[in-house]
C-alpha cells in the first residue's frame, strides 16, 4: 500500500514537532527545576538571615522562656512568606519556635546546623526534618559581642518545590500543545499547497511521467527545446542537440547563446502560437513550431519543435544552382557563338579591319574584367559566381562591370559557397532584372574586405524603389514583380545575412537605380 505525499508530509511534520517539543520540555524541566530550587533556597536563606538579625529575637534569648516571644514572631513571618516552617533554636539546637507547638523545647532534627553554630556561616541545605524532606536556609544568631547564641532555620518542603515546578511545566505543556496544533494545521496547509503545485500527482506518478517523457523525447525525430520566462533553456532533447551540433552543457543556459537568431523571445512576449516557420540553424534549414506555455493565463515559457529540412533543401539548391550555372554557361556560349559568327562573316566579306576591331574590343573588355576578377579578387567562390553572372548579363544585353577598386582575399570558412550563392546570386539576379526595361542597362559590382567587415555592393540603373517597397522589400512574399513564386529571394538573403551577424542596406541612387550594400563581419560571434 502506497502512502500519499500529503500523509507523509503531515506525519513528518508532526514527528519533528513532537521530537522538538519533547526535547525542549526535557531541557526546560531540567533548568527550571534548578532555577526553582535555587530561587526557593535563596528565599529561605534571606528569610532566615532577616529573622536572625531582628533585635526582638536576640533580646528574647535573655528571657527565661524565649519561645513566648519568638514563636508568635516566626508564625507571623511564616504566613507572610509562605514558608513551611521557621524554627529558631539555641546553640544546643533546642527549639524556641516550631509550626507544631508541642515540638518546642525539643532538639532540632536534620543534622545540618553545625556550619551555622560552629562556623557562623549562612547557607542552604537539603535534609529530612521532623516534617519530612525540605529545602532549608540556615542563619546563625549572634549576640552583641559577636558570639553565636542560636540558629534560624527556614524551610520549604520538597513536595512544595516539586508542585511549583509541575505548575510551571503544565503551563509550558499547554503552550507546547498549542504549538503542536498550529504546526499540524500548518503542515496540512503546506501539504495541500505542495500537492496543488504538482497538479495533485503523487511522487511515483511524477517519476513515471518523467520516465515516459524522457522516452518520448528520445524516440521522436523532431528537435525540441523549452525555455522558461527568462529565456533560459529548461529542456533539450537528443535530436535538437544533434541538429544544432551541441555536445556540451546547454541546460540552464540562455537560449540566445545556443540559437543567436531565435524567435522564441517574440513568442514569449506575444504569447502567439507560430507554426511551420522556416529558418536557418547552423547551415541547416528547419521548419519550426513555437508554442507558448501558459499557467493561469500567464506565459511562463515557450516550447519550440523543429524538423530538419536540410537534406531536401540542399538537393534542391544544388539542382537549382547547377541549372543556373548551366543556363549561365549556355548564355555565355551562345553569346560567344554569335560573336564568332559575326567575325566569320566579316572575314568572308573581307572586312578585315572591322573583324580585327571587334576582336580587339572583346579582348580588351575581357582582359579588363579578368584582371580585376583574378588579380584583385582572390576568393574562388566569388570568382565562380561572378563568371556565371557575367555570362548571364551578356546574354540579356546587360553590361556587368566589376568596380576597378574592388579587392578581396580568401573569405572566412563560415562564408561557404551556399551562403554566397544565396546572397550574391539573388542580389545580382534582381539587379539584372531591374535594368531589363531601362535604356541604360548597367549593373556594377563592388567588393572589399578592408577593415573588420566584408562589404559587397551591387548597383543598377533601373527605376529605383518607392517608399512602400523600401519598407516591405525584405518581407517574405512581397515583390514588385508580377508572377507566382515571387518575393522570397530578398527575404532569404536577409535571413542568411543576419545569420552571419551582418546587415543589408539599400539606397536609391541620384541618377536612377538602386544600390544594395551588404556588410558581414569577418569574425562570427555567438554562432554554433
C-alpha positions as CSV (number, residue, x, y, z in Angstrom):
1,X,0.0,0.0,0.0
2,X,1.4,3.4,-1.1
3,X,1.2,6.2,1.4
4,X,0.2,9.6,-0.2
5,X,2.6,12.5,-0.2
6,X,0.2,14.6,1.9
7,X,0.2,11.9,4.6
8,X,4.0,11.6,4.6
9,X,4.4,15.3,4.9
10,X,1.9,15.7,7.8
11,X,3.4,12.6,9.5
12,X,6.9,14.0,9.1
13,X,6.0,17.5,10.4
14,X,4.1,16.1,13.5
15,X,7.1,13.7,14.3
16,X,9.5,16.6,14.1
17,X,7.3,18.8,16.2
18,X,6.9,16.1,18.8
19,X,10.7,15.5,18.9
20,X,11.4,19.2,19.2
21,X,8.7,19.7,21.9
22,X,9.9,16.7,24.0
23,X,13.5,17.8,23.7
24,X,12.7,21.4,24.7
25,X,10.5,20.1,27.6
26,X,13.3,18.0,29.0
27,X,15.7,20.8,28.7
28,X,13.3,23.3,30.2
29,X,12.3,21.0,33.0
30,X,16.0,20.5,34.0
31,X,16.9,24.2,34.0
32,X,13.6,25.2,35.6
33,X,14.0,22.7,38.4
34,X,17.4,24.0,39.2
35,X,16.2,27.6,39.0
36,X,13.2,26.9,41.2
37,X,15.3,25.2,43.8
38,X,17.8,28.0,43.7
39,X,15.1,30.6,44.0
40,X,13.3,29.0,46.9
41,X,16.7,28.2,48.6
42,X,17.7,31.9,48.3
43,X,14.3,32.9,49.7
44,X,14.7,30.6,52.6
45,X,18.2,31.9,53.3
46,X,17.0,35.6,53.0
47,X,14.2,35.0,55.5
48,X,16.5,33.1,57.9
49,X,19.0,35.9,57.7
50,X,16.4,38.6,58.3
51,X,15.0,36.7,61.4
52,X,18.5,36.2,62.8
53,X,19.1,39.9,62.7
54,X,15.9,41.0,64.4
55,X,16.6,42.7,67.7
56,X,13.5,41.2,69.3
57,X,14.8,37.7,68.6
58,X,18.1,38.4,70.1
59,X,16.6,40.0,73.2
60,X,14.3,37.0,73.6
61,X,17.3,34.8,74.2
62,X,17.9,36.6,77.5
63,X,14.5,35.7,78.8
64,X,13.7,32.6,80.9
65,X,11.3,31.3,78.2
66,X,12.4,32.7,74.9
67,X,9.7,30.8,73.0
68,X,6.9,33.0,74.3
69,X,8.3,35.9,72.3
70,X,9.9,34.1,69.4
71,X,7.0,31.7,68.5
72,X,4.4,34.5,67.7
73,X,7.0,36.4,65.6
74,X,8.1,33.4,63.5
75,X,4.5,32.2,62.9
76,X,3.5,35.7,61.5
77,X,6.6,35.8,59.3
78,X,6.0,32.2,58.1
79,X,2.5,33.1,57.0
80,X,3.7,36.2,55.1
81,X,6.5,34.4,53.1
82,X,4.7,31.1,52.6
83,X,7.4,29.0,54.2
84,X,6.6,25.6,55.6
85,X,8.5,26.3,58.8
86,X,10.6,28.8,60.7
87,X,12.5,27.2,63.5
88,X,14.6,29.2,66.0
89,X,17.0,27.2,68.2
90,X,19.7,27.9,70.8
91,X,23.4,27.0,70.4
92,X,22.4,23.4,71.5
93,X,19.8,23.2,68.7
94,X,16.9,23.3,71.2
95,X,13.8,24.7,69.5
96,X,12.3,28.0,70.6
97,X,9.8,28.0,67.8
98,X,8.1,25.4,65.5
99,X,4.9,25.1,63.5
100,X,3.9,22.4,65.9
101,X,3.8,23.9,69.4
102,X,4.4,20.5,71.1
103,X,7.8,20.2,69.4
104,X,9.1,23.4,71.1
105,X,11.9,22.6,73.6
106,X,13.0,19.5,71.7
107,X,16.2,19.2,69.7
108,X,16.2,20.2,66.0
109,X,16.3,17.3,63.5
110,X,18.3,17.0,60.3
111,X,21.9,17.3,61.5
112,X,22.8,20.3,59.3
113,X,23.2,23.0,61.9
114,X,26.9,22.7,62.6
115,X,28.2,25.1,59.9
116,X,26.0,27.8,61.3
117,X,26.5,27.1,65.1
118,X,30.2,26.3,64.9
119,X,31.5,28.3,62.0
120,X,28.9,31.1,61.9
121,X,28.1,30.6,58.2
122,X,24.9,31.4,56.2
123,X,23.9,28.6,53.8
124,X,21.2,26.4,52.2
125,X,20.8,22.7,52.6
126,X,18.6,19.8,51.9
127,X,17.7,17.5,54.8
128,X,14.9,15.3,56.3
129,X,13.4,17.0,59.3
130,X,10.5,16.3,61.6
131,X,8.1,17.4,58.8
132,X,9.8,15.5,56.0
133,X,12.3,16.3,53.2
134,X,12.8,20.0,52.9
135,X,14.9,22.8,51.4
136,X,16.4,24.9,54.1
137,X,18.0,28.2,54.7
138,X,20.3,28.4,57.8
139,X,21.5,31.6,59.5
140,X,23.4,31.9,62.9
141,X,22.2,34.3,65.6
142,X,24.9,36.5,67.2
143,X,24.8,38.4,70.5
144,X,26.2,41.9,70.9
145,X,29.7,40.5,71.3
146,X,29.6,38.5,68.2
147,X,29.2,35.2,69.8
148,X,26.9,32.6,68.3
149,X,23.9,32.1,70.6
150,X,21.5,30.3,68.3
151,X,20.3,29.4,64.8
152,X,17.4,30.2,62.5
153,X,16.2,27.5,60.0
154,X,13.6,28.5,57.4
155,X,12.3,25.6,55.2
156,X,10.2,24.8,52.1
157,X,9.1,21.2,51.7
158,X,10.4,19.3,48.7
159,X,6.9,18.4,47.6
160,X,6.1,22.2,47.6
161,X,9.1,22.8,45.3
162,X,8.0,20.0,43.0
163,X,4.4,21.3,43.0
164,X,5.7,24.7,41.9
165,X,7.8,23.1,39.2
166,X,4.9,21.0,38.0
167,X,2.7,24.1,37.8
168,X,5.2,25.7,35.5
169,X,5.5,22.6,33.4
170,X,1.8,22.4,33.0
171,X,1.8,25.9,31.6
172,X,4.7,25.0,29.3
173,X,2.8,21.9,28.2
174,X,-0.3,23.8,27.2
175,X,1.9,26.1,25.1
176,X,3.6,23.0,23.6
177,X,0.2,21.6,22.7
178,X,-0.8,24.8,21.1
179,X,2.4,24.8,19.1
180,X,1.7,21.2,18.0
181,X,-1.8,22.0,16.9
182,X,-0.7,25.1,14.9
183,X,2.2,23.1,13.4
184,X,-0.1,20.3,12.4
185,X,-2.5,22.8,10.8
186,X,0.4,24.5,9.0
187,X,1.6,21.1,7.8
188,X,-1.8,20.3,6.4
189,X,-1.8,23.6,4.5
190,X,1.7,23.1,3.3
191,X,1.0,19.5,2.1
192,X,-2.1,20.8,0.2
193,X,-0.2,23.6,-1.4
194,X,2.6,21.3,-2.5
195,X,0.1,18.8,-3.9
196,X,-1.6,21.7,-5.7
197,X,1.8,22.8,-7.2
198,X,2.5,19.3,-8.5
199,X,-1.0,19.1,-10.0
200,X,-2.3,16.6,-7.5
201,X,0.2,13.9,-8.6
202,X,2.0,11.5,-6.2
203,X,5.8,11.1,-6.4
204,X,5.6,7.7,-8.0
205,X,3.2,9.2,-10.7
206,X,5.7,12.1,-11.3
207,X,8.6,9.6,-11.6
208,X,6.6,7.5,-14.1
209,X,5.7,10.7,-16.2
210,X,9.4,11.7,-16.1
211,X,10.5,8.3,-17.4
212,X,7.8,8.4,-20.1
213,X,8.8,12.0,-21.0
214,X,12.4,11.0,-21.5
215,X,11.5,8.0,-23.6
216,X,9.2,10.1,-25.8
217,X,11.8,12.9,-26.3
218,X,14.4,10.3,-27.2
219,X,12.2,8.5,-29.7
220,X,10.8,11.4,-31.7
221,X,12.8,12.7,-34.6
222,X,11.9,16.3,-34.1
223,X,14.2,18.6,-32.1
224,X,12.5,20.1,-29.1
225,X,13.7,23.0,-26.9
226,X,11.9,24.5,-24.0
227,X,12.7,27.8,-22.2
228,X,11.3,29.5,-19.1
229,X,10.0,33.0,-18.8
230,X,13.6,34.4,-18.6
231,X,14.7,32.7,-21.8
232,X,16.8,30.0,-20.0
233,X,16.8,26.6,-21.5
234,X,15.0,24.0,-19.3
235,X,14.9,21.1,-21.7
236,X,16.5,20.0,-24.9
237,X,16.2,16.5,-26.5
238,X,18.8,14.4,-28.3
239,X,17.5,15.3,-31.7
240,X,17.8,19.0,-31.0
241,X,21.4,18.5,-29.9
242,X,22.2,16.5,-33.0
243,X,20.7,19.1,-35.3
244,X,22.4,22.0,-33.6
245,X,25.7,20.1,-33.1
246,X,25.7,20.7,-29.4
247,X,27.9,18.4,-27.3
248,X,28.5,20.5,-24.1
249,X,26.2,21.7,-21.4
250,X,23.1,23.5,-22.7
251,X,20.5,23.2,-19.8
252,X,20.2,26.4,-17.7
253,X,22.0,28.4,-20.5
254,X,20.3,31.5,-22.2
255,X,18.7,30.4,-25.4
256,X,20.4,33.2,-27.4
257,X,23.8,31.7,-26.7
258,X,22.7,28.5,-28.3
259,X,20.5,29.9,-31.1
260,X,21.5,33.5,-31.7
261,X,18.7,34.3,-34.2
262,X,16.0,32.6,-32.1
263,X,12.4,33.9,-32.4
264,X,11.3,32.3,-29.1
265,X,11.6,35.6,-27.2
266,X,9.0,37.0,-29.6
267,X,6.5,34.2,-28.7
268,X,7.4,34.7,-25.0
269,X,6.3,38.3,-25.3
270,X,3.3,37.9,-27.6
271,X,2.0,34.6,-26.5
272,X,1.0,33.8,-30.1
273,X,1.5,30.3,-31.4
274,X,3.7,30.1,-34.6
275,X,3.7,27.1,-36.9
276,X,5.7,26.0,-39.9
277,X,8.2,28.8,-39.7
278,X,11.2,28.3,-41.9
279,X,14.6,29.4,-40.6
280,X,18.3,28.6,-40.9
281,X,20.1,27.0,-38.0
282,X,23.8,26.3,-38.3
283,X,23.7,25.7,-42.1
284,X,20.5,23.7,-41.7
285,X,17.1,24.7,-43.0
286,X,14.5,23.8,-40.4
287,X,10.7,24.1,-40.0
288,X,9.9,25.5,-36.6
289,X,6.7,25.4,-34.5
290,X,6.7,27.6,-31.4
291,X,4.1,27.2,-28.6
292,X,3.8,29.4,-25.5
293,X,3.5,27.6,-22.1
294,X,0.7,29.2,-20.0
295,X,-0.1,28.9,-16.3
296,X,-3.2,30.6,-15.0
297,X,-3.2,32.9,-18.1
298,X,0.4,33.9,-17.6
299,X,3.1,33.0,-20.1
300,X,5.8,31.0,-18.2
301,X,7.8,29.6,-21.1
302,X,8.0,28.5,-24.7
303,X,8.4,25.2,-26.4
304,X,9.9,25.0,-29.9
305,X,9.9,21.9,-32.1
306,X,11.7,21.8,-35.4
307,X,12.2,19.4,-38.3
308,X,15.4,19.2,-40.4
309,X,14.8,20.2,-43.9
310,X,18.4,20.5,-44.8
311,X,18.9,17.4,-46.9
312,X,16.0,18.1,-49.2
313,X,16.9,21.8,-49.3
314,X,20.5,21.1,-50.2
315,X,19.4,18.8,-53.0
316,X,17.0,21.3,-54.4
317,X,19.6,24.1,-54.0
318,X,22.2,22.0,-55.7
319,X,20.0,21.2,-58.7
320,X,18.9,24.9,-58.8
321,X,22.4,26.1,-58.9
322,X,23.5,23.5,-61.4
323,X,20.7,24.7,-63.6
324,X,21.6,28.3,-63.1
325,X,25.2,27.6,-64.0
326,X,24.1,25.6,-66.9
327,X,22.0,28.5,-68.1
328,X,24.7,31.0,-67.5
329,X,27.3,28.9,-69.4
330,X,24.7,28.3,-72.2
331,X,24.2,32.1,-72.3
332,X,27.9,32.7,-72.4
333,X,28.4,30.1,-75.1
334,X,25.5,31.5,-77.1
335,X,27.0,35.0,-76.9
336,X,30.4,33.9,-78.0
337,X,28.9,31.8,-80.8
338,X,27.1,34.8,-82.1
339,X,30.3,36.9,-82.0
340,X,32.3,34.1,-83.7
341,X,29.7,34.0,-86.5
342,X,29.9,37.8,-86.8
343,X,33.7,37.6,-87.1
344,X,33.4,34.8,-89.6
345,X,31.0,36.9,-91.7
346,X,33.3,39.9,-91.6
347,X,36.3,37.8,-92.7
348,X,34.2,36.3,-95.6
349,X,33.3,39.8,-96.7
350,X,37.0,40.7,-96.4
351,X,36.1,43.4,-93.9
352,X,39.3,42.6,-92.0
353,X,39.6,45.9,-90.2
354,X,36.1,45.6,-88.6
355,X,36.8,42.0,-87.7
356,X,40.1,42.9,-86.1
357,X,38.4,45.9,-84.2
358,X,35.7,43.5,-82.9
359,X,38.3,41.0,-81.7
360,X,40.3,43.8,-80.0
361,X,37.3,45.3,-78.3
362,X,36.1,41.9,-77.0
363,X,39.7,41.0,-75.9
364,X,40.1,44.4,-74.1
365,X,36.8,44.0,-72.3
366,X,37.5,40.5,-71.1
367,X,41.1,41.3,-70.2
368,X,40.0,44.2,-68.0
369,X,37.2,42.1,-66.4
370,X,39.5,39.1,-65.9
371,X,42.3,41.3,-64.5
372,X,40.0,42.6,-61.8
373,X,38.4,39.2,-61.2
374,X,41.5,37.1,-60.9
375,X,44.1,39.6,-59.8
376,X,42.1,41.7,-57.3
377,X,39.5,39.1,-56.1
378,X,41.2,36.1,-54.7
379,X,38.3,34.1,-53.4
380,X,37.5,31.2,-55.8
381,X,33.8,31.0,-54.7
382,X,33.2,34.7,-55.5
383,X,35.1,34.3,-58.8
384,X,32.9,31.4,-59.9
385,X,29.7,33.2,-59.0
386,X,30.8,36.4,-60.9
387,X,31.9,34.4,-64.0
388,X,28.4,32.9,-64.2
389,X,26.7,36.2,-63.7
390,X,28.9,37.9,-66.4
391,X,27.6,35.4,-68.9
392,X,24.0,35.8,-67.8
393,X,24.3,39.6,-68.1
394,X,25.9,39.3,-71.5
395,X,23.0,37.1,-72.8
396,X,20.5,39.7,-71.6
397,X,22.5,42.5,-73.2
398,X,23.3,44.0,-69.8
399,X,26.7,45.5,-69.1
400,X,28.1,43.9,-66.0
401,X,31.0,45.8,-64.6
402,X,33.3,44.9,-61.7
403,X,34.5,48.1,-59.9
404,X,38.2,48.6,-60.6
405,X,38.8,49.4,-56.9
406,X,37.5,46.1,-55.7
407,X,39.9,43.9,-53.7
408,X,39.3,40.8,-51.7
409,X,41.3,37.9,-50.2
410,X,40.0,34.4,-49.4
411,X,36.9,34.6,-47.4
412,X,36.5,33.1,-43.9
413,X,35.3,29.5,-43.7
414,X,31.9,30.4,-42.2
415,X,31.1,32.1,-45.5
416,X,30.6,28.9,-47.6
417,X,29.5,28.6,-51.2
418,X,25.9,28.1,-50.4
419,X,25.6,31.3,-48.4
420,X,27.5,33.3,-51.1
421,X,25.2,31.9,-53.8
422,X,22.2,32.9,-51.8
423,X,23.4,36.4,-51.1
424,X,25.2,37.4,-54.3
425,X,23.2,35.3,-56.7
426,X,19.8,36.8,-55.6
427,X,21.1,40.4,-55.4
428,X,22.8,40.3,-58.9
429,X,19.8,38.5,-60.5
430,X,17.5,41.1,-59.1
431,X,19.8,43.9,-60.4
432,X,19.8,42.3,-63.9
433,X,16.0,42.0,-64.0
434,X,15.7,45.6,-62.7
435,X,17.6,47.1,-65.7
436,X,15.8,45.0,-68.4
437,X,13.3,47.7,-69.2
438,X,15.8,50.5,-68.8
439,X,17.5,52.3,-71.7
440,X,20.9,52.1,-69.9
441,X,21.4,48.5,-68.9
442,X,24.3,48.5,-66.4
443,X,25.0,46.6,-63.3
444,X,28.0,47.4,-61.2
445,X,29.6,45.1,-58.6
446,X,32.0,46.2,-55.8
447,X,33.7,44.1,-53.1
448,X,36.3,44.8,-50.4
449,X,37.5,43.2,-47.2
450,X,39.4,46.2,-45.9
451,X,38.5,46.7,-42.2
452,X,36.6,44.4,-39.9
453,X,33.8,43.7,-42.4
454,X,33.4,42.1,-45.8
455,X,31.5,44.5,-48.0
456,X,29.6,43.7,-51.2
457,X,27.7,46.3,-53.2
458,X,25.5,45.8,-56.3
459,X,24.2,48.8,-58.1
460,X,21.9,49.0,-61.1
461,X,20.5,51.7,-63.4
462,X,16.9,50.6,-63.1
463,X,13.9,52.6,-61.9
464,X,14.7,52.5,-58.2
465,X,12.4,51.5,-55.3
466,X,9.4,53.5,-54.0
467,X,8.8,54.1,-50.3
468,X,6.3,51.2,-49.8
469,X,8.7,48.8,-51.4
470,X,11.6,50.3,-49.3
471,X,9.7,49.3,-46.2
472,X,8.4,45.9,-47.2
473,X,11.0,44.6,-49.7
474,X,12.6,42.1,-47.2
475,X,9.2,40.6,-46.2
476,X,8.6,37.1,-47.3
477,X,6.1,37.0,-50.2
478,X,6.4,40.7,-51.1
479,X,7.5,41.5,-54.6
480,X,7.3,44.4,-57.1
481,X,7.2,41.9,-59.9
482,X,4.2,40.0,-61.2
483,X,4.0,36.3,-61.4
484,X,4.0,33.4,-59.0
485,X,6.7,32.2,-56.6
486,X,8.0,35.8,-56.2
487,X,9.0,37.7,-53.1
488,X,11.3,35.0,-51.5
489,X,14.8,35.9,-52.7
490,X,15.5,39.0,-50.7
491,X,13.8,37.6,-47.6
492,X,16.2,34.6,-47.8
493,X,19.1,36.9,-48.4
494,X,18.2,39.0,-45.3
495,X,17.9,35.8,-43.2
496,X,21.3,34.5,-44.3
497,X,23.0,37.8,-43.8
498,X,21.6,38.1,-40.2
499,X,22.6,34.5,-39.6
500,X,26.2,35.7,-40.3
501,X,25.6,38.7,-37.9
502,X,25.7,41.0,-40.8
503,X,23.4,43.7,-42.2
504,X,21.9,44.7,-45.6
505,X,21.1,48.3,-46.7
506,X,19.6,49.7,-49.9
507,X,19.5,53.2,-51.2
508,X,18.1,54.9,-54.3
509,X,20.8,56.5,-56.5
510,X,20.5,60.1,-57.6
511,X,20.9,59.2,-61.2
512,X,18.4,56.4,-61.1
513,X,18.5,52.8,-59.9
514,X,19.3,51.3,-56.5
515,X,22.4,50.1,-54.7
516,X,22.3,47.2,-52.2
517,X,25.1,47.2,-49.7
518,X,25.9,44.1,-47.6
519,X,28.2,44.2,-44.5
520,X,29.3,40.9,-43.0
521,X,31.8,40.7,-40.0
522,X,34.9,38.7,-40.6
523,X,34.7,37.3,-37.1
524,X,31.4,35.4,-36.5
525,X,30.4,35.6,-32.8
526,X,27.9,33.5,-30.8
527,X,27.1,31.2,-33.7
528,X,27.5,27.5,-33.2
